[in-house]
């Protein structure tokens, strides 16, 4: 009877859906570990629940706490059973997002362990449908281009049941891709992931995009530091490739918007720009106020575009209301463009991952995209 009770408690911790259920699952697991001892599965489940809370929370302090607890739990699970491939598969991305001293070295070590564990498990359990997607993730975390290309070839040859595993795995692969620092490796893996995306979307996708403006000089809060511009530009371009994007809809403010439009031009993608005001007013208030170089880049982007692809809404009222309306229009345009071309609309959010609350327009765009049931691709600016 007691064994059956333990089993039920572990099962309750497997698939909680709400934040309250996540927290209840954590209490169940911690009580089970305290009363009956720890196992790799229990600590792994605990790490998974803390990881979900970390990903679902937009408060900076809470995210830091959940992230550290997720890492600690997965580390303990890995120590308890070196053959369990799941804990080390989660750790590289979490280390790279935490960014403590030594975390990149820890990420490389965990990625190597995950590769070995996944390959061993796959050879011993060839019928396990989860093995290949997890090995794919380990290859991305380790920056193993050859293995990723080999696995893509295998995926292309698979039957429909194997492809059914892809939608759940692709966001994790994109997350891994966005955290790699080597440009050559990340660009090659972006192409591999783009090939994987085309198994789901043969005609490609249309991106609705919004994000942070570049920080003003002397900004107290780091949202998009100017020194990160080149890195973020590479991330945006790589994630466009990874999503098999054929077109991008966004505004044209200094920062994420202009980097996205420049990246789209380099890749030969369709572009559509939505402005809340006239071009001149927008340039003065949302572009050149961060420096005239941004103004020149704005001009260079819009000059060759057709007038039908530059939507000047000429809105009245406060800036917050105007930009919220622009966010909604961006999503509408992307969804409409995708529908008329037989593609799927996705959303991309270029930001620091923390919300300022109800007035945060980037978070508002993210929430509106979720409400429209679009997959949201985060691109870190930090």
PyMOL commands that set and color helices and strands:
alter all, ss='L'
color gray80, all
select helices_A, chain A and resi 2-12+19-36+40-56+60-80+85-98+103-124+129-142+145-156+160-163+166-178+183-200+226-242+256-267+279-286+288-290+292-303+307-309+319-341+361-371
alter helices_A, ss='H'
color red, helices_A
select strands_A, chain A and resi 205-211+245-250+270-275+310-312+344-351+376-380
alter strands_A, ss='S'
color yellow, strands_A
deselect
rebuild
show_as cartoon
